[in-house]
Amino acid sequence: MGNQNAVHVALVGDFDPSVTAHQAIPFALNLAAEVEGLAISFDWLPTPSAHDNTALGRFDGIWCVPASPYQNTDGALNAIRYAREHQVPFLGTCGGFQHALIEYARNVLGWADAEHAETAPDAPRAVITPLSCALVEKADLIELVSGSKIAQAYGVRQATQTYHCRYGLNTDLVNELLAGPLAATGHDQTGDVRVVELAGHPFFVATLFQPERAALTGETPPIVAAFVRACAVYGLLGKSRC
């Protein structure tokens, strides 16, 4: 059962102080907690340690963070699967978005050969492939689907967001991959998928962009605030964890 006095978040990824997103995430969480009137704590959970479901069960939320390839891909996928199957609030940004799609493809759709082209460039079924135009230190306008969690968080239908990535969802697999409960809820101006959410889950949102970066200018990222709020609800419910 989560600590009812503080939200406790797992940051699944391999911390690197030189990564801008990693610098931003603590600020984003603290700003979000302040907005929500909550106390918060967080632990960086290296991907080799993310195989431990007992450790994952101590958290009120799981954020799979940027900077892939991860040291241990299977560890990251296990953490995402744990969040999905145990109804733990989940946020994935950049690499977290990419690996959320791979985890879903493998474990929900049964695509055992689903891969990331960065680590398996010759894979016959690469769910994640190079973007036609790399989005490294670039900003773009995102169209948000009405009624989605991310649209509700931002309170608008459009938001400009910043990226640092070279890989995204394979456009050839979009219709097949997102035909079920995992749905696209944000697109760029060309219609490419930039946000996905899982229906029937209290909070499972993944973005290819890095909303946490807004915190470096003192702005609370709305989707991070929504994530923290969901974590608080989960902790108060005191769900059984395993």
Secondary structure, DSSP 4 states (H G I P E B T S, - for coil): ---TTSEEEEEES---TT-HHHHHHHHHHHHHHHHHT--EEEEEE-GGGTT-HHHHTT-SEEEE-S-PSPS-HHHHHHHHHHHHHTT--EEEETHHHHHHHHHHHHHTS--TTEEETTT-TT-SEEEEEEEEEEEEEEEEEEEEPTTSHHHHHHTSSEEEEEEEEEEEE-GGGHHHHTSSSEEEEEE-TT--EEEEEETTSSSEEEESS-GGGGGGGTPPPHHHHHHHHHHHHHHHHT----
